[in-house]
Amino acid sequence: MYTHCPSCNMRYEVEPGFWFGAMYVSYALTVGIMIVGGLVIYNFFGDPGALGYVVPITLTSLLAVPFNFRIARTVFIHLFSGVEYKPEASQTNN
């Protein structure tokens, strides 16, 4: 991840330890993925045994780690640092 925004030059790490809160957002995203995965498996695959839940949900969660890492940081910085998304600003600087 960049240290500064390429569009507005805002420093992403506002203070030491700022991103610890993003871990909670990532945790919530992972729990959501696991719940949705469990519901999909239960409804579409006829309630398999324990390994029928553990293996696909674990693999899906592990494959989603890069996605969760970036999305959690994005959500956290928008919620707690006052950053607003302005797509017209990024289009003019490119």
PyMOL commands that place a pseudoatom at each C-alpha (Angstrom):
pseudoatom trace, name=CA, resn=MET, resi=1, chain=A, elem=C, hetatm=0, pos=[0.000, 0.000, 0.000]
pseudoatom trace, name=CA, resn=TYR, resi=2, chain=A, elem=C, hetatm=0, pos=[1.249, 3.475, -0.768]
pseudoatom trace, name=CA, resn=THR, resi=3, chain=A, elem=C, hetatm=0, pos=[2.424, 5.688, 2.095]
pseudoatom trace, name=CA, resn=HIS, resi=4, chain=A, elem=C, hetatm=0, pos=[0.717, 8.708, 0.501]
pseudoatom trace, name=CA, resn=CYS, resi=5, chain=A, elem=C, hetatm=0, pos=[-2.336, 8.969, -1.758]
pseudoatom trace, name=CA, resn=PRO, resi=6, chain=A, elem=C, hetatm=0, pos=[-1.295, 9.419, -5.398]
pseudoatom trace, name=CA, resn=SER, resi=7, chain=A, elem=C, hetatm=0, pos=[-4.214, 11.832, -5.999]
pseudoatom trace, name=CA, resn=CYS, resi=8, chain=A, elem=C, hetatm=0, pos=[-4.308, 14.109, -2.965]
pseudoatom trace, name=CA, resn=ASN, resi=9, chain=A, elem=C, hetatm=0, pos=[-0.973, 13.292, -1.244]
pseudoatom trace, name=CA, resn=MET, resi=10, chain=A, elem=C, hetatm=0, pos=[-2.714, 12.465, 2.073]
pseudoatom trace, name=CA, resn=ARG, resi=11, chain=A, elem=C, hetatm=0, pos=[-0.543, 10.385, 4.395]
pseudoatom trace, name=CA, resn=TYR, resi=12, chain=A, elem=C, hetatm=0, pos=[-2.308, 7.072, 5.015]
pseudoatom trace, name=CA, resn=GLU, resi=13, chain=A, elem=C, hetatm=0, pos=[-0.798, 6.258, 8.402]
pseudoatom trace, name=CA, resn=VAL, resi=14, chain=A, elem=C, hetatm=0, pos=[-2.183, 9.098, 10.475]
pseudoatom trace, name=CA, resn=GLU, resi=15, chain=A, elem=C, hetatm=0, pos=[-0.538, 7.926, 13.707]
pseudoatom trace, name=CA, resn=PRO, resi=16, chain=A, elem=C, hetatm=0, pos=[1.392, 4.858, 14.869]
pseudoatom trace, name=CA, resn=GLY, resi=17, chain=A, elem=C, hetatm=0, pos=[-0.989, 1.964, 15.276]
pseudoatom trace, name=CA, resn=PHE, resi=18, chain=A, elem=C, hetatm=0, pos=[-3.758, 3.657, 13.289]
pseudoatom trace, name=CA, resn=TRP, resi=19, chain=A, elem=C, hetatm=0, pos=[-4.507, 0.488, 11.318]
pseudoatom trace, name=CA, resn=PHE, resi=20, chain=A, elem=C, hetatm=0, pos=[-5.152, -1.725, 14.345]
pseudoatom trace, name=CA, resn=GLY, resi=21, chain=A, elem=C, hetatm=0, pos=[-8.816, -0.752, 14.017]
pseudoatom trace, name=CA, resn=ALA, resi=22, chain=A, elem=C, hetatm=0, pos=[-8.835, -2.130, 10.484]
pseudoatom trace, name=CA, resn=MET, resi=23, chain=A, elem=C, hetatm=0, pos=[-8.241, -5.558, 12.001]
pseudoatom trace, name=CA, resn=TYR, resi=24, chain=A, elem=C, hetatm=0, pos=[-11.714, -5.376, 13.540]
pseudoatom trace, name=CA, resn=VAL, resi=25, chain=A, elem=C, hetatm=0, pos=[-13.219, -4.451, 10.182]
pseudoatom trace, name=CA, resn=SER, resi=26, chain=A, elem=C, hetatm=0, pos=[-11.340, -7.351, 8.567]
pseudoatom trace, name=CA, resn=TYR, resi=27, chain=A, elem=C, hetatm=0, pos=[-12.604, -9.671, 11.297]
pseudoatom trace, name=CA, resn=ALA, resi=28, chain=A, elem=C, hetatm=0, pos=[-16.195, -8.576, 10.627]
pseudoatom trace, name=CA, resn=LEU, resi=29, chain=A, elem=C, hetatm=0, pos=[-15.745, -9.146, 6.876]
pseudoatom trace, name=CA, resn=THR, resi=30, chain=A, elem=C, hetatm=0, pos=[-14.300, -12.608, 7.497]
pseudoatom trace, name=CA, resn=VAL, resi=31, chain=A, elem=C, hetatm=0, pos=[-17.140, -13.545, 9.847]
pseudoatom trace, name=CA, resn=GLY, resi=32, chain=A, elem=C, hetatm=0, pos=[-19.618, -12.361, 7.227]
pseudoatom trace, name=CA, resn=ILE, resi=33, chain=A, elem=C, hetatm=0, pos=[-17.933, -14.495, 4.560]
pseudoatom trace, name=CA, resn=MET, resi=34, chain=A, elem=C, hetatm=0, pos=[-18.028, -17.500, 6.879]
pseudoatom trace, name=CA, resn=ILE, resi=35, chain=A, elem=C, hetatm=0, pos=[-21.708, -17.041, 7.728]
pseudoatom trace, name=CA, resn=VAL, resi=36, chain=A, elem=C, hetatm=0, pos=[-22.708, -16.606, 4.088]
pseudoatom trace, name=CA, resn=GLY, resi=37, chain=A, elem=C, hetatm=0, pos=[-20.562, -19.607, 3.139]
pseudoatom trace, name=CA, resn=GLY, resi=38, chain=A, elem=C, hetatm=0, pos=[-22.188, -21.732, 5.815]
pseudoatom trace, name=CA, resn=LEU, resi=39, chain=A, elem=C, hetatm=0, pos=[-25.669, -20.717, 4.689]
pseudoatom trace, name=CA, resn=VAL, resi=40, chain=A, elem=C, hetatm=0, pos=[-24.856, -21.432, 1.027]
pseudoatom trace, name=CA, resn=ILE, resi=41, chain=A, elem=C, hetatm=0, pos=[-23.438, -24.854, 1.880]
pseudoatom trace, name=CA, resn=TYR, resi=42, chain=A, elem=C, hetatm=0, pos=[-26.403, -25.699, 4.096]
pseudoatom trace, name=CA, resn=ASN, resi=43, chain=A, elem=C, hetatm=0, pos=[-29.037, -24.604, 1.570]
pseudoatom trace, name=CA, resn=PHE, resi=44, chain=A, elem=C, hetatm=0, pos=[-27.473, -25.828, -1.688]
pseudoatom trace, name=CA, resn=PHE, resi=45, chain=A, elem=C, hetatm=0, pos=[-25.493, -28.909, -0.641]
pseudoatom trace, name=CA, resn=GLY, resi=46, chain=A, elem=C, hetatm=0, pos=[-27.902, -30.549, 1.773]
pseudoatom trace, name=CA, resn=ASP, resi=47, chain=A, elem=C, hetatm=0, pos=[-26.226, -30.063, 5.157]
pseudoatom trace, name=CA, resn=PRO, resi=48, chain=A, elem=C, hetatm=0, pos=[-23.018, -32.110, 4.737]
pseudoatom trace, name=CA, resn=GLY, resi=49, chain=A, elem=C, hetatm=0, pos=[-20.820, -33.291, 7.598]
pseudoatom trace, name=CA, resn=ALA, resi=50, chain=A, elem=C, hetatm=0, pos=[-18.438, -31.057, 9.537]
pseudoatom trace, name=CA, resn=LEU, resi=51, chain=A, elem=C, hetatm=0, pos=[-15.642, -31.287, 6.949]
pseudoatom trace, name=CA, resn=GLY, resi=52, chain=A, elem=C, hetatm=0, pos=[-18.149, -30.280, 4.294]
pseudoatom trace, name=CA, resn=TYR, resi=53, chain=A, elem=C, hetatm=0, pos=[-18.326, -26.924, 6.074]
pseudoatom trace, name=CA, resn=VAL, resi=54, chain=A, elem=C, hetatm=0, pos=[-14.797, -26.518, 7.396]
pseudoatom trace, name=CA, resn=VAL, resi=55, chain=A, elem=C, hetatm=0, pos=[-12.842, -27.118, 4.183]
pseudoatom trace, name=CA, resn=PRO, resi=56, chain=A, elem=C, hetatm=0, pos=[-14.724, -24.816, 1.756]
pseudoatom trace, name=CA, resn=ILE, resi=57, chain=A, elem=C, hetatm=0, pos=[-15.253, -22.051, 4.312]
pseudoatom trace, name=CA, resn=THR, resi=58, chain=A, elem=C, hetatm=0, pos=[-11.584, -22.118, 5.339]
pseudoatom trace, name=CA, resn=LEU, resi=59, chain=A, elem=C, hetatm=0, pos=[-10.394, -22.075, 1.725]
pseudoatom trace, name=CA, resn=THR, resi=60, chain=A, elem=C, hetatm=0, pos=[-12.755, -19.232, 0.839]
pseudoatom trace, name=CA, resn=SER, resi=61, chain=A, elem=C, hetatm=0, pos=[-11.636, -17.229, 3.872]
pseudoatom trace, name=CA, resn=LEU, resi=62, chain=A, elem=C, hetatm=0, pos=[-7.963, -17.729, 3.048]
pseudoatom trace, name=CA, resn=LEU, resi=63, chain=A, elem=C, hetatm=0, pos=[-8.474, -16.764, -0.597]
pseudoatom trace, name=CA, resn=ALA, resi=64, chain=A, elem=C, hetatm=0, pos=[-10.285, -13.599, 0.536]
pseudoatom trace, name=CA, resn=VAL, resi=65, chain=A, elem=C, hetatm=0, pos=[-7.391, -12.383, 2.728]
pseudoatom trace, name=CA, resn=PRO, resi=66, chain=A, elem=C, hetatm=0, pos=[-5.903, -9.962, 0.137]
pseudoatom trace, name=CA, resn=PHE, resi=67, chain=A, elem=C, hetatm=0, pos=[-9.375, -8.594, -0.593]
pseudoatom trace, name=CA, resn=ASN, resi=68, chain=A, elem=C, hetatm=0, pos=[-10.176, -8.236, 3.113]
pseudoatom trace, name=CA, resn=PHE, resi=69, chain=A, elem=C, hetatm=0, pos=[-6.843, -6.547, 3.821]
pseudoatom trace, name=CA, resn=ARG, resi=70, chain=A, elem=C, hetatm=0, pos=[-7.432, -3.756, 1.313]
pseudoatom trace, name=CA, resn=ILE, resi=71, chain=A, elem=C, hetatm=0, pos=[-11.170, -3.336, 1.861]
pseudoatom trace, name=CA, resn=ALA, resi=72, chain=A, elem=C, hetatm=0, pos=[-10.802, -3.259, 5.663]
pseudoatom trace, name=CA, resn=ARG, resi=73, chain=A, elem=C, hetatm=0, pos=[-8.225, -0.478, 5.444]
pseudoatom trace, name=CA, resn=THR, resi=74, chain=A, elem=C, hetatm=0, pos=[-10.351, 1.463, 2.984]
pseudoatom trace, name=CA, resn=VAL, resi=75, chain=A, elem=C, hetatm=0, pos=[-13.486, 1.162, 5.110]
pseudoatom trace, name=CA, resn=PHE, resi=76, chain=A, elem=C, hetatm=0, pos=[-11.593, 2.057, 8.277]
pseudoatom trace, name=CA, resn=ILE, resi=77, chain=A, elem=C, hetatm=0, pos=[-9.932, 5.175, 6.856]
pseudoatom trace, name=CA, resn=HIS, resi=78, chain=A, elem=C, hetatm=0, pos=[-13.233, 6.414, 5.409]
pseudoatom trace, name=CA, resn=LEU, resi=79, chain=A, elem=C, hetatm=0, pos=[-15.105, 5.838, 8.683]
pseudoatom trace, name=CA, resn=PHE, resi=80, chain=A, elem=C, hetatm=0, pos=[-12.581, 7.219, 11.160]
pseudoatom trace, name=CA, resn=SER, resi=81, chain=A, elem=C, hetatm=0, pos=[-10.385, 9.812, 9.480]
pseudoatom trace, name=CA, resn=GLY, resi=82, chain=A, elem=C, hetatm=0, pos=[-12.869, 12.041, 7.678]
pseudoatom trace, name=CA, resn=VAL, resi=83, chain=A, elem=C, hetatm=0, pos=[-11.747, 11.071, 4.175]
pseudoatom trace, name=CA, resn=GLU, resi=84, chain=A, elem=C, hetatm=0, pos=[-14.414, 11.452, 1.526]
pseudoatom trace, name=CA, resn=TYR, resi=85, chain=A, elem=C, hetatm=0, pos=[-14.389, 9.660, -1.795]
pseudoatom trace, name=CA, resn=LYS, resi=86, chain=A, elem=C, hetatm=0, pos=[-14.537, 12.114, -4.700]
pseudoatom trace, name=CA, resn=PRO, resi=87, chain=A, elem=C, hetatm=0, pos=[-14.190, 10.290, -8.018]
pseudoatom trace, name=CA, resn=GLU, resi=88, chain=A, elem=C, hetatm=0, pos=[-13.978, 13.515, -10.015]
pseudoatom trace, name=CA, resn=ALA, resi=89, chain=A, elem=C, hetatm=0, pos=[-10.817, 14.505, -8.095]
pseudoatom trace, name=CA, resn=SER, resi=90, chain=A, elem=C, hetatm=0, pos=[-8.996, 11.303, -9.039]
pseudoatom trace, name=CA, resn=GLN, resi=91, chain=A, elem=C, hetatm=0, pos=[-9.973, 11.632, -12.709]
pseudoatom trace, name=CA, resn=THR, resi=92, chain=A, elem=C, hetatm=0, pos=[-8.559, 15.143, -13.049]
pseudoatom trace, name=CA, resn=ASN, resi=93, chain=A, elem=C, hetatm=0, pos=[-5.153, 14.195, -11.589]
pseudoatom trace, name=CA, resn=ASN, resi=94, chain=A, elem=C, hetatm=0, pos=[-4.527, 11.254, -13.926]
for i in range(1, 94): cmd.bond("trace and resi %d" % i, "trace and resi %d" % (i + 1))
show_as sticks, trace
zoom trace
